[in-house]
Amino acid sequence: MVAHSGMRSIFVSDLLTVNYPIMNKTTLIERVARDAKLSKKQAGDAVESVINAISQTLAKGGKVTLVGFGSFSVVKRAPRKGRNPKTGKEVIIKARKVARFKPGIELAKKVNK
């Protein structure tokens, strides 16, 4: 798989060895496969399982806490006023639930190095 960055083509394997600030599901699966010494199929199944478990828990209104990494939760967003970008007319945006992620202390420290 090849990602294009400006004039230079970047191979996914490059993303795993160089500190590029790019991570998508494919590169995550490749990283998990490499680090855990799994096949890409096994790693893909594991990543998909984690995503499904988090999604299902949030869909039921639950909370997922991964100590040191962070927590996922669902919060209610109140109705608010907004503007239609085409017309500029004021509109009311309905209340809704949204997924929220709060980084843990260890992740926050790594990000702020």
N, C-alpha and C positions, 0 to 999 in steps of 0.2 A: 504494500500500500504506500502511496506517495502523497505527501502534502506539499503544496506549492507555497513558498514564501518569497514573494518578490520575484527575482530572477533566478533563484536557486531552488532546485527540487530537494525536499527533505524526505528521507525515508523514515518509516516508523521506528526502525531499529536505531536511527540517529537520535530520535526523541528520548529513547530509553537510556542512552549513554551520555547525552549532553544535557545540561540543565536548561532545557527549553521550558518556558512557562505555558506549555500546552499539554492538556490531558483530556482525552475524551474516553468514551467507553472502550474503544478498541485498544488504545494505548494502556488503559488501566488493566484490561484483561491480559495483555502481553506482559505487563509488569508483574502482575500477580502470578502468571505462569512461570516467569523467570525466577522470581524470588521464592516461591513455594515449591519450585521444581515439579510443576504440574504440566499436563498438556494444555494447549490453548482451549480445547473443548472443556476440560475439567475446570479450568480457571474461569471460562465464560459462564459455565453453569453456576459456579460459586458466586461470581459477581452478580449474576441475574437473581440468584436466590436472596442475596443481601438486599438488593434493590427492591425486590418483591416484598420481603419481610418488612422493610421500612415503610413502603407505600401502603401495604395493608394495615399496618398498625396506625398510621396517620389517618387513613380513610375511616377508621373506627373511632377517631378522636383521641387516640393514645399518644404517648410520647416515647421516643427512642433516645436513650442516653448511652453514648459510647465514651466511657471514662477516659479523659485525656484528649479526646478528639472533639467532642461536642454533643449537642442534643438537638433533635428534630422535634418540633411540636406543631400543633395547629392552633392558630389564633383567629379570632373574629376581627375582621376589619369593618369599622363603622361606615355607614353611608357617607359620601362626601360630594362636594361640588367639583366639577371638572369642566373642561372646555372641549368642544368638538374642534379638532384641529383644522378641518376643512372650512367650517362656517364661522368658527369663533364663538358660537352660541354656547351659553352655559347649560350643562346637563348635570343631572344627579346620577352618581355612580352608586349602584346598589351595594348593600352590605354583603360581605361574603367571607368565607373561611379561606385562609391562605396557609401554606406550609412555611415554617420559619426554622432557620438554623442558627444556633448560638454556639460559637466556637468555645471549646474547653480551654482551660488555662495553659496546658502544654502546647496545644496548637497555636494559641495566641502568641506564646513566647517564640515559637519557631517562625511564625510569620513576621514578627517584629524584630528579628535579629538584625 
